[in-house]
Amino acid sequence: MATGTLHIDLDALVANWRALNALSGPGVETAAVVKADGYGLGAGRVARALSRAGVRRFFVAVAEEGAALRQELGPDPEICVFSGHMPGDGDILHDLTLTPMLNSIEQLTRHFESLPGHRFGVQLDTGMNRLGLEPTEWEAACPIVMAQAPRLLISHLACADDPEDPMNGAQLNAFRDMTDGLNVPRSLSGTGGILLGPEYHFDVTRPGIGMYGGAPFTDATPVVRLSIPVIQTRDVAPGETVGYGASWTAEDASVIATLSAGYADGLIRAMGDDAVLFAEETPCPLAGRVSMDLLTVDISHLTRVPAQLDILCNQQTIDDLAAAAGTIGYEILTSLGTRYNRRYAGSA
Ligand SMILES: *Cc1c(COP(=O)(O)O)cnc(C)c1O
């Protein structure tokens, strides 16, 4: 078997959720964001483990994800859909009891006309200019919406990963201005907002990346380990080159291991020279470009050829690999391809 193995530690995931739940504080419900197939780790397995740990509300990006999640979790948890009520969503929202976060006057109209009495929440735009009703729209729509008993009012922070950014306070004030006194549960914060402090928590927090072990939750326990098998090795003489573009040249006699994963598996080409792989604790540098299905790694300094090398592990987290590739941990996780053998541990 040449496919890599993605080890997913569900106990670590649950421990991270519990830590974020503790940070959210007493009286605040900590939900869980499992969009994009649970940030690439398998929404069903992730959500089942979290559900057992006490999560009662999940967020997904689109209704189809919510439908799949409902089949996994059964009737009890609330499943909220960030993209709201799109054309064609009516049957899914109704049949699977999903809660759309309505984003526009158009969506409010569609929802109230096509699914009268069906549960919903509203997303408000406090400055990110991405989704949600703007303050003037909300002012006009608020009485009509309140008459329909929304279950949740949410907004989203644009700069929550930087506690110093003045945008956080501005969005907090805007959210308060739009929602104070309405007596509807409110939610403003994902992982970053939880770390900003209690005034950002309101009634419901909705962490994603921190549960999966990523920044800005620096105290997170790593959730993933990615091991990639060695297909073959070869001895390379000084002056010989390795890989596409012959971009790596051996300075000394070297041993190169060829591993079975590449950019088609989410190991993006841009990580280039800064990424390393690990044989247990020992770092081994990439030698040459990342191919579609293969990596070439300098293992000259190892005393024996390992069966596999790790590219994500305690020594190299999703954020370390993201830094090498000029991206963020979220993109590393959600890019992990479908070829890996996903192996779950814990929370069985
Ligand atoms: C993805 C997302 C979250 C979760 O954010 P993290 O930074 O992953 O914790 C919360 N709210 C909204 C609206 C999102 O799109």
PDBQT file of the ligand as one rigid body, heavy atoms in Angstrom, charges set to zero:
ROOT
HETATM    1  C1  LIG A 401     -15.190  29.251   9.632  1.00  0.00    +0.000 C 
HETATM    2  C2  LIG A 401     -16.015  30.112  10.498  1.00  0.00    +0.000 A 
HETATM    3  C3  LIG A 401     -15.910  30.049  11.901  1.00  0.00    +0.000 A 
HETATM    4  C4  LIG A 401     -14.842  29.264  12.604  1.00  0.00    +0.000 C 
HETATM    5  O1  LIG A 401     -13.657  30.025  12.586  1.00  0.00    +0.000 OA
HETATM    6  P1  LIG A 401     -12.273  29.486  13.149  1.00  0.00    +0.000 P 
HETATM    7  O2  LIG A 401     -11.339  30.612  12.911  1.00  0.00    +0.000 OA
HETATM    8  O3  LIG A 401     -11.935  28.287  12.348  1.00  0.00    +0.000 OA
HETATM    9  O4  LIG A 401     -12.467  29.163  14.586  1.00  0.00    +0.000 OA
HETATM   10  C5  LIG A 401     -16.799  30.799  12.654  1.00  0.00    +0.000 A 
HETATM   11  N1  LIG A 401     -17.728  31.592  12.050  1.00  0.00    +0.000 NA
HETATM   12  C6  LIG A 401     -17.833  31.698  10.713  1.00  0.00    +0.000 A 
HETATM   13  C7  LIG A 401     -18.866  32.588  10.131  1.00  0.00    +0.000 C 
HETATM   14  C8  LIG A 401     -16.974  30.982   9.893  1.00  0.00    +0.000 A 
HETATM   15  O5  LIG A 401     -17.076  31.085   8.561  1.00  0.00    +0.000 OA
ENDROOT
TORSDOF 0
